[in-house]
Amino acid sequence: MTAESVVAPEPEVLAAFEAAKGFMPLREGLALYAAAAGAAALGLPLLEVGTYCGRSTILLADAARAAGVTVLTVDHHRGSEEQQPGWEYHDPTVVDPEIGLMDTLPSFRRTLYRAGLEEHVVALVGRSPQVAAVWGGKLGLVFIDGGHTDEHANGDYEGWAPHVADGGLLVIHDVFPDPADGGQAPYRVHQRALSCGAFTEISVTDSLRVLRRTGPGI
């Protein structure tokens, strides 16, 4: 199975995805699911950077469940820069009232519980570069959907892209070639991945890009 294959989750999984708090549109979610289903056939874990409340994690976990592999999802759960108070994507319902900071971990856990997918996911709570520094294994898929500054996007790429196995997939979200459509950091990481010669693009769905490792390095 490849990322180009026409595969889709069951209706109850799609319903859980659409009910979950998050920002990924359905078309991109279906493309992510197809990529995850293909990558899971490698028999290696799938990893997501940027858990938020678990909307996309549902799709990764369902694909992993079918293949008997595990999803790892990395997030400090304090919200990215655009989710802080006063910014466009701030959601006061995921602020811890005791300490006054974002905390999306409880919402994420409820999302997985409601979808019946808890046992297929390992949540790694911490900052992406710190977690990547202590991770030693290969991954069938790395999905970069974390912070949108150059510092964070490059940190996610440099930390996790080296772990993509031969034939594995690197998936990047929020890639906008036109600055009028969105921030440019994910786009610059996408261009970096293509120009290094290690990855070949195999799928484009709106702002979601799927690349396959076809050579060494990053």
PELIN-V773710 format. One record per helix or strand. SS is the DSSP state (2 for helix, 1 for strand). FROM is the first residue (numbers start at 1). TO is the last residue. Records with the same first field share a line. If there is no record, write none. Layout:
SS->FROM-TO / FROM-TO
This chain:
2->11-19 / 26-40 / 55-67 / 81-83 / 92-94 / 105-115 / 118-120 / 128-133 / 150-163 / 185-195
1->46-49 / 71-75 / 95-95 / 102-102 / 121-125 / 139-144 / 164-172 / 199-205 / 208-213
